[in-house]
Amino acid sequence: MQLTVRYFAGASAAAELEEELVELPDGSTVDALAGVLAERHGAALARVLASSTFLVDEVPGGRERPLTGARLVDVLPPFAGG
């Protein structure tokens, strides 16, 4: 399956890009995606991903959530302030 991953704020800075296409095996989860992204972009992004929220097709969910049928994943790191 192919997904578009969009990075916001500190996640974009750590990945050094705003968006990319990622190929994953069918049945992959959000957690598996996070692992692929951490391997691809290194320790700085891995630290951000550990505390990020993931929106799958604009719906929040846990890291165990399957990505079957998904097209878009947004990576939202914690935001400071109010």
Secondary structure, DSSP 8 states (H G I E B T S, - for coil): -EEEEEE-THHHHHHTSSEEEEE--TT-BHHHHHHHHHHHH-HHHHHHHHT-EEEETTEE--TT-B-TT--EEEEE------
